[in-house]
Amino acid sequence: MAVSREGETESSHLAQTVEGTTLPTLAESQKNTCDQFSQTLQTPMASENERRRNWVLNVPEPPGLFSKLKTSFKKTIFSPLENKLHCIGKQPLPALFSILNTIFPPLSWCKQYNVTKFKSDILAGLTLASLCIPQSIGYATLAKLDPQYGLYTSVIPPLIYSMMGSSRDIAIGPVAVVSLLLSSMIQKFEDPAVNPAAYTKLVLTVTFFAGTFQAAFGLLRLGFLVDFLSHAAIVGFMAGAACVIGLQQLKSLLGLSKFTNNTDIISVLTSISKSMHTWNPFSFMIGSSFLIFILFTKYYLARKHKKLFLLSAMAPLLSVILSTLIVFLTRADKHGVKIVKHITGGLNPTSIHELQFNSPHTAEAAKIGLIVALIALTEAIAVGRSFATMKGYRLDGNKEMLAMGVMNITGSLTSCYVATGSFSRTAVNFSAGCETAVSNIVMAVTVLISLEFFTRLLYFTPIAILASIILSALPGLINLSEAKYIWKVDKMDFLTCTAAFFGVLFVSVEIGLLLAVGISFAKVILNSIQPGTEKLGRLPGSDLFGDVNQYPMAMKIPGALIVRVKSALLCFANANFIRAKILNLAQEEQNEDAIESAEDKVQLVILDMSNLLNIDTSSIAALEELHNELESNGMKLALANPRWHVIHKLRLAKFVKKIEGRVYLTIGEAIEACLTSKSMHASSLNMV
């Protein structure tokens, strides 16, 4: 009852007040109260948004081009040794050891080296040598060089790498793909059959250039250049090269006397069909029987019986020994079986005087050297990283490139051709229990001893057995499971893979490589020229915004269209395409909203710039056109979360002023600032 009386008293007082002259004053006070309430709701939010918006607009000036180049050069050239050199005055010995450790990575593990590890490295090195010796001779013939050059390449480069390389497992020496590249590309300028001396000099010159490029990549930290050969391109290229190498070995396996110098499958098969009447059955019997023996030990015995691993690793050497004895005892060379004959023994002779820098083909040698350098680095780093991951240590890509470069430069001066990491020999080295790069030293010393004392014993070695050894190593280059995986994950990558494969197989090695790189670049350019756009919506129960196609539950913001560009660069190549796409999206959205509800018609287009790292003047002009076109259609443009260089350029171009400062830190703040304030203002007017 007391409450009721208080109510009645207040009501009568209010009635008397209303009946008096104070009615207009009450109406004004209600309006003022609504305005104050609206301001109370908006002011803290507005002030906070304004403060955060100033964070975006008032950023410091980013570093310019000259400053970035200077910083990059300093980091690249001086940074690795700068701190160490600074410490020499304070702690000379530790600083000197740190510098040496940077240049010679093996110093980091030599402290923990012991007798047990040395025994493991000796066994691995001897096992590696048993595989390396016959393979090196075979790869030298594949490169159309005398057999001793393959053995030379298995001496000096492994010794250099063991002192400078960061991998503890990789086996260094000649490899099939590089040997094929050299023979297929260099024989266009010098015929090895007509002028073998000039051909050999050109190979050594290419090796010098390849080493120079590799060392430069390492010093300048240009490892990203290797990534121009994508994984898919390498898979296809390796498979195509393996097929080409296998087809070329049919000449030696069948004992044919005439054979084409072309590497494409059509030329090779045509040459074989024309020369089949001259094939030698004894060569084929020797080669095919030992090929079966090697493959049987490698893919059956070694996998079924782990203890017989050494037999599979030594199978190529055993095949060479047994086949040489068979030819010697039966005098099969008198019956048309081609043999190795004389192999020059002894230490690696110097070849400084054989490098041709004033030759008419010097420019071509440099180009071939660059291609070979990239292929060799790609194979070596891929192999090294794979086995480093298995053992849990880190491979330094720049040190690897420097080590490869120094070893090939030194090799070119000591009668070696391009050496790199071999996958098959590295796998043998790993399985044989190698602990460090000392296994490479043991292998090199063993090959050197063989060069010094045992080359005469290889006089009767049949050429067919070398073909068998090369053929037995080729299945490891064809990775069908990886090709299936590429097809499953990325069809465009599979196109790159198949282009590389068929280009190598049906045209030439360099054309296949060019096709693979060309398609990879075309993929990048296509994605840059025509990047996609995403229409964003708010995810339920959060302040996050996601693609409405990826997240169907994402809710549309009434009156707003939120768009994100799926590209890191807005430039002359894609600016107009993106402008047209955003405008079409806005007009479609506006038309749909007009049909459904005029109140929810799009008034604001928010461009989420969180993906964009940089823009150019063409893209700024496109944004201005987009702003004008949206304005003419009754819509406003707002920007959310622009990156450092982007907002700096937009400020310099005075674009921020043209869109009336609608630049915000987040999408949510853009919505609150541009839409919520309008709706609150409208609701306050309705209350009045």
VOGU-3710 file (C-alpha; in Angstrom, 3 decimals, decimal comma):
1> mavsregete> 0,000/0,000/0,000  2,830/2,350/0,749  4,281/1,689/-2,689  0,998/2,391/-4,330  0,587/5,694/-2,466  4,082/6,734/-3,550  3,107/5,939/-7,029  -0,067/7,873/-6,876  1,734/10,915/-5,446  4,373/10,763/-8,234
11> sshlaqtveg> 1,698/10,371/-10,877  -0,312/13,376/-9,674  2,824/15,481/-9,549  3,752/14,382/-13,068  0,224/15,197/-14,280  0,393/18,657/-12,794  3,761/19,184/-14,442  2,503/18,008/-17,802  -0,531/20,256/-17,619  1,714/23,251/-16,897
21> ttlptlaesq> 4,035/25,149/-19,072  6,933/22,711/-18,584  5,797/20,211/-21,317  8,167/21,418/-24,067  11,007/21,319/-21,629  10,235/17,657/-20,872  10,207/16,730/-24,550  13,555/18,404/-25,030  14,918/16,683/-21,969  13,795/13,278/-23,329
31> kntcdqfsqt> 15,515/13,998/-26,618  18,632/15,129/-24,806  18,484/12,010/-22,659  18,291/9,781/-25,777  21,164/11,661/-27,412  23,237/11,387/-24,259  22,442/7,676/-24,026  23,443/7,196/-27,628  26,622/9,175/-27,096  27,328/7,214/-23,924
41> lqtpmasene> 27,168/3,995/-25,928  29,137/5,360/-28,863  31,786/7,552/-27,274  33,913/4,867/-25,544  33,625/2,612/-28,583  34,310/5,453/-30,975  37,284/6,696/-29,014  38,751/3,199/-28,756  38,217/2,559/-32,474  39,721/5,945/-33,277
51> rrrnwvlnvp> 42,757/5,145/-31,175  43,224/1,759/-32,861  42,607/3,286/-36,275  45,426/5,731/-35,603  47,718/2,761/-35,050  47,088/1,816/-38,660  47,323/5,297/-40,134  50,254/6,656/-38,156  52,789/3,913/-38,836  56,479/4,792/-39,238
61> eppglfsklk> 57,903/4,932/-42,715  59,066/1,469/-43,864  62,666/0,976/-45,041  63,312/1,991/-48,612  64,793/-0,054/-51,428  68,365/1,155/-50,857  68,114/0,472/-47,144  66,792/-3,058/-47,747  69,534/-3,833/-50,267  72,160/-2,543/-47,861
71> tsfkktifsp> 70,782/-4,611/-44,979  70,467/-7,718/-47,142  74,020/-7,343/-48,447  75,358/-6,846/-44,936  73,543/-9,899/-43,623  74,590/-11,991/-46,580  78,266/-11,116/-46,676  79,274/-9,940/-43,229  76,742/-11,223/-40,733  77,891/-14,868/-40,539
81> lenklhcigk> 81,404/-13,903/-39,422  80,842/-10,376/-38,076  80,193/-11,345/-34,458  82,998/-13,887/-34,466  85,512/-11,376/-35,841  84,380/-8,879/-33,207  85,194/-11,392/-30,461  88,715/-12,140/-31,689  90,169/-9,228/-29,715  88,514/-10,399/-26,493
91> qplpalfsil> 88,760/-14,191/-26,815  91,082/-15,011/-29,712  91,162/-18,812/-29,514  87,413/-19,468/-29,036  86,575/-16,908/-31,723  89,101/-18,426/-34,152  87,716/-21,906/-33,535  84,174/-20,590/-34,098  85,230/-19,081/-37,442  86,883/-22,333/-38,484
101> ntifpplswc> 83,780/-24,209/-37,379  81,690/-22,001/-39,672  83,952/-22,722/-42,642  84,587/-26,395/-41,796  81,410/-27,953/-40,290  83,088/-31,314/-39,476  84,893/-29,554/-36,621  81,539/-29,516/-34,804  81,364/-33,315/-34,547  85,052/-34,233/-34,440
111> kqynvtkfks> 85,119/-33,665/-30,654  82,778/-36,614/-30,120  84,536/-38,826/-32,666  85,832/-42,122/-31,278  87,212/-45,504/-32,290  83,779/-47,124/-32,523  82,577/-44,526/-35,000  85,825/-44,843/-36,943  85,305/-48,610/-37,328  81,762/-47,994/-38,617
121> dilagltlas> 83,027/-45,384/-41,082  85,764/-47,712/-42,373  83,245/-50,488/-43,036  80,814/-48,039/-44,689  83,610/-46,485/-46,750  84,856/-49,842/-48,050  81,298/-50,925/-48,861  80,763/-47,615/-50,629  83,967/-48,044/-52,639  82,883/-51,497/-53,818
131> lcipqsigya> 79,814/-49,870/-55,373  81,489/-46,618/-56,383  84,313/-48,073/-58,488  82,163/-49,901/-61,061  79,521/-47,160/-61,050  82,111/-44,430/-61,612  83,519/-46,236/-64,626  80,001/-46,744/-65,994  78,959/-43,121/-65,450  82,132/-41,904/-67,161
141> tlakldpqyg> 81,185/-43,902/-70,253  77,672/-42,449/-69,992  79,243/-38,981/-69,995  81,269/-40,114/-73,058  84,551/-39,749/-71,185  87,389/-42,208/-70,672  86,756/-44,554/-67,683  89,481/-43,043/-65,500  87,644/-39,713/-65,313  84,873/-41,364/-63,361
151> lytsvippli> 87,429/-42,741/-60,897  89,183/-39,366/-60,659  85,811/-37,800/-59,797  85,472/-40,258/-56,909  88,738/-39,127/-55,279  89,191/-35,348/-55,014  85,539/-34,150/-54,674  84,717/-36,538/-51,771  87,881/-35,447/-49,938  87,000/-31,752/-50,334
161> ysmmgssrdi> 83,386/-32,322/-49,340  84,301/-34,285/-46,223  86,124/-31,178/-44,955  83,501/-28,562/-45,918  80,111/-30,306/-46,169  77,539/-30,399/-43,387  76,042/-33,815/-44,261  77,391/-36,886/-42,484  75,749/-39,420/-44,796  75,852/-38,158/-48,364
171> aigpvavvsl> 78,128/-40,045/-50,786  79,879/-37,813/-53,307  80,849/-38,777/-56,842  79,583/-38,921/-60,429  75,864/-39,579/-60,924  73,785/-40,798/-63,844  71,606/-37,716/-64,426  74,506/-35,247/-64,467  76,516/-37,574/-66,733  73,591/-37,712/-69,156
181> llssmiqkfe> 73,160/-33,927/-69,053  76,805/-33,338/-69,891  76,915/-35,802/-72,772  73,599/-34,710/-74,300  74,336/-30,980/-74,141  78,081/-30,769/-74,808  78,174/-33,135/-77,778  76,240/-30,500/-79,749  79,405/-28,403/-79,772  82,126/-31,057/-79,708
191> dpavnpaayt> 81,702/-34,620/-80,940  83,362/-37,023/-78,447  83,860/-39,636/-81,181  85,545/-37,242/-83,633  87,523/-35,036/-81,227  87,616/-36,628/-77,745  90,350/-34,292/-76,458  88,348/-31,122/-77,249  85,225/-32,733/-75,799  87,029/-33,564/-72,546
201> klvltvtffa> 88,368/-30,018/-72,255  84,862/-28,622/-72,694  83,538/-30,977/-69,992  86,222/-29,778/-67,565  85,397/-26,145/-68,420  81,699/-26,784/-67,763  82,677/-28,367/-64,435  84,625/-25,245/-63,489  81,661/-22,999/-64,307  79,261/-25,288/-62,445
211> gtfqaafgll> 81,471/-25,142/-59,357  81,772/-21,368/-59,632  78,001/-20,937/-59,772  77,486/-23,307/-56,850  80,054/-21,516/-54,698  78,514/-18,134/-55,590  75,063/-19,398/-54,598  76,459/-20,451/-51,240  78,376/-17,231/-50,559  75,469/-14,998/-51,550
221> rlgflvdfls> 72,890/-17,227/-49,826  70,946/-17,764/-53,016  69,609/-21,179/-52,113  66,126/-20,156/-53,248  67,321/-20,510/-56,859  67,301/-24,278/-56,406  63,584/-24,041/-55,601  62,833/-22,917/-59,156  62,938/-26,640/-59,905  59,787/-27,738/-58,130
231> haaivgfmag> 59,393/-31,143/-56,512  57,008/-32,267/-59,241  59,425/-31,152/-61,966  62,282/-33,085/-60,365  60,162/-36,263/-60,044  59,223/-36,127/-63,739  62,680/-35,109/-64,895  64,403/-37,898/-62,944  61,991/-40,518/-64,267  62,432/-39,312/-67,850
241> aacviglqql> 66,208/-39,201/-67,478  66,183/-42,742/-66,053  64,276/-44,001/-69,100  66,642/-42,218/-71,490  69,704/-43,564/-69,668  68,248/-47,067/-69,742  67,562/-46,864/-73,475  71,079/-45,633/-74,158  72,569/-48,554/-72,228  70,999/-50,956/-74,716
251> ksllglskft> 73,881/-50,128/-77,033  76,401/-51,608/-74,611  74,115/-54,374/-73,382  73,478/-55,607/-76,938  77,018/-54,912/-78,103  75,918/-52,625/-80,945  78,631/-50,849/-82,905  76,588/-47,961/-84,327  74,253/-45,848/-82,255  72,613/-42,437/-82,429
261> nntdiisvlt> 73,867/-39,458/-80,425  70,291/-38,256/-79,874  68,651/-39,022/-76,541  64,936/-39,038/-77,463  63,134/-42,371/-77,437  62,184/-42,262/-81,146  65,786/-41,813/-82,296  67,079/-44,458/-79,883  64,500/-47,091/-80,834  65,013/-46,344/-84,541
271> sisksmhtwn> 68,772/-46,733/-84,126  68,322/-50,027/-82,271  66,000/-51,435/-84,922  68,446/-50,520/-87,684  71,435/-52,023/-85,822  69,868/-55,182/-84,412  71,481/-57,308/-87,092  74,890/-56,432/-85,592  74,036/-57,317/-81,959  76,347/-59,641/-80,061
281> pfsfmigssf> 74,648/-62,496/-78,167  77,658/-63,033/-75,881  77,552/-59,414/-74,681  73,831/-59,693/-74,094  74,206/-62,957/-72,144  76,929/-61,527/-69,896  75,149/-58,234/-69,316  71,641/-59,586/-68,747  72,741/-62,442/-66,465  74,680/-60,149/-64,154
291> lifilftkyy> 71,903/-57,548/-64,283  69,516/-60,206/-62,967  72,077/-61,116/-60,280  72,448/-57,487/-59,121  68,702/-56,840/-59,095  68,029/-60,118/-57,268  70,483/-59,309/-54,487  69,333/-55,694/-54,261  65,555/-56,058/-54,333  65,058/-59,553/-52,926
301> larkhkklfl> 67,905/-60,852/-50,796  68,733/-57,527/-49,126  65,091/-56,875/-48,239  64,242/-60,394/-47,128  67,497/-61,082/-45,291  68,981/-57,965/-43,713  72,233/-59,778/-42,960  72,860/-60,135/-46,704  72,969/-56,355/-47,181  76,732/-56,425/-47,792
311> lsamapllsv> 76,237/-58,917/-50,610  73,798/-56,582/-52,362  76,139/-53,611/-51,869  79,119/-55,527/-53,243  77,136/-57,183/-56,061  78,294/-54,645/-58,714  81,958/-55,140/-57,796  81,539/-58,916/-57,687  79,883/-58,725/-61,101  82,831/-56,768/-62,499
321> ilstlivflt> 85,342/-59,261/-61,064  83,461/-62,367/-62,231  82,621/-61,005/-65,701  86,236/-59,888/-66,194  87,450/-63,381/-65,281  84,928/-64,974/-67,652  85,989/-62,758/-70,557  89,691/-63,308/-69,788  89,382/-67,118/-69,508  87,095/-67,571/-72,516
331> radkhgvkiv> 88,727/-64,812/-74,604  85,225/-63,555/-75,366  86,748/-60,323/-76,629  87,834/-62,309/-79,675  84,165/-63,084/-80,315  82,922/-59,525/-80,449  82,479/-58,773/-76,732  83,609/-55,182/-76,217  85,914/-54,584/-73,273  87,153/-51,548/-71,346
341> khitgglnpt> 90,801/-52,088/-72,330  93,338/-49,605/-71,014  92,453/-47,396/-68,037  94,991/-44,714/-67,172  96,010/-45,197/-63,552  97,827/-43,100/-60,991  96,998/-39,941/-59,098  94,664/-37,325/-60,543  96,671/-35,335/-63,106  96,382/-31,572/-63,131
351> sihelqfnsp> 94,024/-30,135/-65,760  94,470/-26,387/-65,291  95,900/-26,037/-68,779  92,893/-27,843/-70,296  90,284/-25,300/-69,194  89,056/-23,341/-72,211  88,173/-19,727/-71,378  88,989/-18,315/-74,829  87,152/-20,984/-76,779  84,274/-20,127/-79,153
361> htaeaakigl> 82,113/-22,330/-76,904  82,947/-20,606/-73,604  79,560/-18,858/-73,384  77,757/-22,145/-74,064  79,935/-23,843/-71,452  78,860/-21,253/-68,877  75,166/-21,790/-69,717  75,514/-25,562/-69,468  77,447/-25,093/-66,226  74,562/-23,112/-64,721
371> ivalialtea> 71,999/-25,776/-65,649  74,196/-28,613/-64,390  74,960/-26,676/-61,188  71,255/-26,320/-60,381  70,447/-29,974/-61,162  73,422/-31,231/-59,141  72,575/-28,991/-56,180  68,918/-29,996/-56,247  69,768/-33,696/-56,168  72,463/-33,335/-53,511
381> iavgrsfatm> 70,435/-31,135/-51,139  67,347/-33,340/-51,515  69,389/-36,460/-50,738  71,278/-34,814/-47,879  68,141/-33,436/-46,219  66,358/-36,783/-46,437  69,053/-38,647/-44,536  69,740/-35,758/-42,146  66,074/-35,904/-41,119  66,393/-39,627/-40,427
391> kgyrldgnke> 69,351/-39,063/-38,101  68,007/-35,896/-36,508  70,561/-33,258/-37,464  70,291/-30,094/-39,534  71,694/-29,607/-43,014  72,907/-26,089/-43,848  71,901/-25,454/-47,461  74,277/-22,523/-48,001  77,255/-24,473/-46,630  76,286/-27,388/-48,850
401> mlamgvmnit> 76,307/-25,160/-51,932  79,656/-23,663/-50,982  81,143/-27,113/-50,352  79,797/-28,411/-53,679  81,163/-25,376/-55,475  84,651/-25,617/-53,993  84,874/-29,358/-54,641  83,824/-28,966/-58,303  86,167/-26,030/-58,893  89,005/-28,077/-57,402
411> gsltscyvat> 87,815/-31,097/-59,357  87,938/-29,224/-62,661  91,600/-28,473/-61,930  92,351/-32,149/-61,186  90,721/-33,975/-64,115  87,302/-34,484/-62,498  83,924/-33,757/-63,999  80,828/-32,569/-62,108  80,293/-34,491/-58,863  77,316/-34,384/-56,535
421> gsfsrtavnf> 75,457/-36,498/-54,000  74,226/-39,861/-55,240  70,972/-41,241/-53,835  71,829/-44,912/-54,428  75,329/-44,674/-52,947  74,095/-42,522/-50,041  71,506/-45,183/-49,252  74,264/-47,808/-49,233  76,446/-45,566/-47,068  73,570/-45,075/-44,616
431> sagcetavsn> 72,659/-48,769/-44,517  76,312/-49,747/-44,029  76,287/-47,784/-40,761  78,275/-44,654/-41,586  78,636/-42,201/-38,709  80,357/-39,217/-40,315  81,827/-37,930/-43,574  84,955/-40,000/-42,826  83,305/-42,758/-44,877  83,793/-40,498/-47,935
441> ivmavtvlis> 87,487/-40,219/-47,090  87,809/-44,007/-46,780  86,021/-44,434/-50,108  88,251/-41,839/-51,828  91,425/-43,441/-50,480  90,223/-46,878/-51,621  89,493/-45,571/-55,132  92,880/-43,860/-55,176  94,611/-47,140/-54,257  92,652/-48,866/-57,009
451> lefftrllyf> 93,765/-46,200/-59,500  97,356/-46,655/-58,426  97,582/-50,446/-58,450  94,535/-52,227/-59,899  93,488/-50,494/-63,124  95,392/-53,046/-65,194  93,130/-55,779/-63,819  90,140/-54,065/-65,441  91,507/-54,419/-68,981  89,140/-57,317/-69,854
461> tpiailasii> 86,083/-55,875/-68,104  83,182/-56,117/-70,594  81,342/-52,914/-71,460  78,061/-54,829/-71,063  78,651/-55,249/-67,312  78,975/-51,470/-66,921  75,643/-51,092/-68,693  74,143/-53,627/-66,273  75,439/-51,699/-63,256  73,949/-48,450/-64,579
471> lsalpglinl> 70,637/-50,149/-65,380  70,459/-51,633/-61,869  70,660/-48,132/-60,354  67,874/-46,650/-62,493  64,766/-47,998/-60,671  65,656/-45,742/-57,744  65,203/-42,714/-60,017  61,626/-43,640/-60,984  59,212/-42,859/-58,159  55,752/-44,007/-59,230
481> seakyiwkvd> 54,250/-43,669/-55,764  55,308/-40,023/-55,636  53,806/-39,404/-59,076  50,490/-40,899/-57,848  50,656/-38,689/-54,775  51,213/-35,579/-56,933  48,231/-36,530/-59,120  46,056/-36,953/-56,059  47,030/-33,668/-54,397  47,640/-31,166/-57,218
491> kmdfltctaa> 46,692/-31,722/-60,862  48,696/-28,692/-62,024  51,809/-30,100/-60,378  51,131/-33,420/-62,085  51,033/-31,574/-65,416  54,484/-30,197/-64,611  55,673/-33,686/-63,717  54,384/-35,281/-66,932  55,689/-32,413/-69,082  59,175/-32,924/-67,691
501> ffgvlfvsve> 58,919/-36,686/-68,177  57,649/-36,671/-71,762  59,826/-33,697/-72,712  62,964/-35,577/-71,683  61,738/-38,847/-73,186  60,502/-37,622/-76,579  62,538/-34,465/-77,262  65,695/-33,889/-75,225  66,947/-33,487/-71,682  67,137/-29,707/-71,824
511> iglllavgis> 63,709/-29,354/-73,473  62,137/-31,508/-70,764  63,780/-29,384/-68,108  62,686/-26,184/-69,858  59,088/-27,425/-70,104  58,987/-28,261/-66,405  60,367/-24,889/-65,358  58,141/-23,092/-67,887  54,951/-24,723/-66,593  55,989/-24,017/-63,002
521> fakvilnsiq> 56,465/-20,342/-63,864  53,184/-20,305/-65,809  51,421/-21,641/-62,717  52,892/-18,865/-60,582  52,062/-16,193/-63,176  48,508/-17,496/-63,635  47,886/-17,413/-59,905  49,324/-13,881/-59,779  47,362/-12,524/-62,731  44,009/-14,031/-61,789
531> pgteklgrlp> 43,947/-14,567/-58,025  40,710/-15,616/-56,406  38,579/-13,568/-54,018  36,757/-14,713/-50,891  33,445/-13,425/-49,572  33,684/-13,424/-45,790  31,118/-13,869/-43,048  31,238/-13,853/-39,254  31,705/-17,279/-37,686  29,017/-17,964/-35,034
541> gsdlfgdvnq> 29,994/-17,229/-31,450  33,244/-15,481/-32,387  34,755/-12,300/-33,782  36,431/-14,264/-36,594  35,574/-13,922/-40,254  35,939/-16,754/-42,748  35,206/-17,669/-46,358  31,485/-18,422/-46,683  32,241/-21,250/-49,130  34,696/-22,899/-46,755
551> ypmamkipga> 32,513/-22,213/-43,699  28,820/-22,432/-44,723  27,787/-21,530/-41,180  29,424/-18,088/-41,488  26,817/-15,344/-41,129  26,452/-12,458/-43,537  26,629/-8,968/-42,059  23,495/-7,008/-43,102  24,423/-3,983/-45,184  28,040/-5,034/-45,678
561> livrvksall> 30,081/-7,071/-48,170  33,441/-8,282/-46,870  35,964/-9,386/-49,502  39,485/-10,766/-49,182  41,931/-11,125/-52,080  43,794/-14,448/-52,277  47,103/-12,941/-53,297  50,143/-11,496/-51,568  50,702/-8,851/-54,250  48,335/-6,377/-55,857
571> cfananfira> 50,096/-5,107/-58,966  49,697/-4,046/-62,580  49,154/-7,665/-63,662  46,122/-8,385/-61,496  44,772/-5,039/-60,232  42,078/-4,534/-62,865  41,021/-8,173/-62,680  40,537/-7,889/-58,901  38,767/-4,504/-59,240  36,259/-5,966/-61,692
581> kilnlaqeeq> 35,717/-9,048/-59,548  35,028/-7,042/-56,374  32,680/-4,698/-58,235  30,747/-7,633/-59,715  30,460/-9,219/-56,278  29,166/-5,948/-54,796  26,586/-5,431/-57,539  25,359/-9,038/-57,328  25,077/-8,779/-53,553  23,270/-5,460/-53,788
591> nedaiesaed> 20,778/-6,831/-56,317  20,079/-9,901/-54,176  19,558/-7,770/-51,074  17,286/-5,380/-52,940  15,006/-8,303/-53,862  14,975/-9,764/-50,358  14,946/-6,619/-48,181  15,688/-3,020/-49,034  16,833/-2,401/-45,469  19,695/-4,911/-45,796
601> kvqlvildms> 20,926/-3,480/-49,069  24,736/-3,342/-49,254  25,988/0,045/-48,171  29,573/-0,832/-47,339  32,259/-2,917/-49,076  35,090/-3,881/-46,696  38,311/-5,002/-48,359  40,331/-7,221/-46,024  43,974/-6,466/-46,912  45,612/-8,812/-44,401
611> nllnidtssi> 46,946/-11,023/-47,226  48,446/-8,195/-49,271  52,124/-7,606/-48,601  52,668/-4,889/-51,189  50,996/-2,841/-53,910  52,122/-0,662/-56,795  50,842/2,484/-58,507  48,671/0,522/-60,943  46,848/-1,176/-58,089  46,326/2,178/-56,309
621> aaleelhnel> 44,761/3,531/-59,504  42,528/0,446/-59,644  41,466/1,006/-56,020  40,565/4,604/-56,861  38,423/3,401/-59,763  36,773/0,848/-57,487  36,041/3,566/-54,920  34,461/5,828/-57,558  32,371/3,022/-59,035  31,107/1,955/-55,613
631> esngmklala> 30,267/5,565/-54,758  28,227/5,885/-57,949  26,270/2,777/-56,897  25,574/4,077/-53,408  28,229/2,072/-51,606  31,254/3,031/-49,542  34,701/1,396/-49,561  36,558/0,631/-46,318  39,925/-1,070/-45,773  40,774/-3,455/-42,943
641> nprwhvihkl> 44,186/-4,495/-41,631  46,487/-3,122/-44,356  50,127/-4,192/-44,057  53,032/-1,831/-43,470  54,122/-1,093/-47,049  50,531/-1,048/-48,261  49,237/1,652/-45,898  52,404/3,697/-46,378  51,875/3,834/-50,139  48,163/4,539/-49,754
651> rlakfvkkie> 48,976/7,495/-47,511  51,553/8,841/-49,956  49,000/8,556/-52,773  46,412/10,340/-50,529  44,008/7,472/-51,095  43,143/7,343/-47,382  41,825/10,898/-47,626  39,768/10,043/-50,720  37,897/7,306/-48,853  37,412/9,679/-45,897
661> grvyltigea> 39,744/7,818/-43,611  37,846/4,524/-43,596  40,872/2,426/-42,701  40,616/0,103/-39,683  42,659/-2,419/-37,789  40,099/-5,249/-38,016  36,973/-6,116/-39,977  34,904/-5,930/-36,809  36,020/-2,359/-36,122  35,179/-1,376/-39,693
671> ieacltsksm> 31,657/-2,754/-39,246  31,189/-1,044/-35,880  32,479/2,288/-37,118  30,627/2,383/-40,426  27,389/0,503/-39,757  26,706/0,226/-36,023  26,961/3,955/-35,425  24,469/4,606/-38,219  21,977/2,076/-36,863  22,304/3,461/-33,330
681> hasslnmv> 21,787/6,957/-34,611  18,729/5,798/-36,518  17,314/4,010/-33,458  17,820/7,117/-31,311  15,860/9,164/-33,793  13,073/6,562/-33,740  12,957/6,787/-29,932  12,410/10,512/-30,228
//
